[in-house]
């Protein structure tokens, strides 16, 4: 069996706001609750948003998208100002 990344926990100040921002930006279905996480499905992986009880450190996530998807995502960014 090939090794695949299943999920990663994303500690944030506000999981609802953060998950909603990502799903709207990428045009994904709304996050689904699981225990105390809000999970956003991206391919075979979920980003599991969790409210941190501390000031979370910035992290980097890179997503590979087509040029068409990039244009759509960038359009959403511009529309949000």
N, C-alpha and C positions, 0 to 999 in steps of 0.2 A: 504494500500500500504506500502510495506517495504521501509525504508529509504535507499537510495544508494548514494554514493558519485558520483557526475556527473563530476566534473572537479576541478582542482586546478591550480592556476597561479604560474608559476615557474619563478621568476625574475632572470635573468642571464646577464652576460656581452655581450653575442652574441647569440641571439636566433637561428640563422641559424646553427651555429657551434654546439651548445648544442643539438638541436633537431636532427641534423644529427648524432651526436655521439650516442645518445640513440637509434635511429631507426636502425642504423647499428649494434650496439652492441647486441640488442635484436632481430634482424632480422625482424623488423616491416616495414610496408609500410611507405613511406616518410610522413613527417608532412604536414598537410594541413593548408593553411592560413585562418584565421578568424579575420576580422578587423585588428588589429595590432599584433595579436598573431600567433604563429605557433603551431598547435595542434597535439599532438601525442596520438593516440587512444590505450589504454591498457585496454582490457576487456570492461567494461561498463563506464570506466572513461577516461577522457582526461587530459593530462598534457599540459597546455597552456603556452608555452614559450613566455616570454616578455622581451625585452631589458630594463634593469634598467638604470636609469640615475644617479645611485649611485653604490657604491661597495656592491653588494648583500651579505648577510650573508649566510654561509653554512646551508644547510638543509638536512634532512635525509629522504630518501624514501626507503621503503623495498618492494620487489616484491617476490611473492611466485611462484617458477617455479619447474618443475619436475627435477629429476636428469639428464635426457637426455638433457633437455633445459639448465640446469646449465653447463653441459659439453660443449655444443655448445657455450654458451656465454663466458665461461672461455677460450675456444679455440680462440675466436675472440679477447679477451683481450690479450692473449699471442701473437697472430699474430701482434697486434698493438705495441707490446713492452712495 
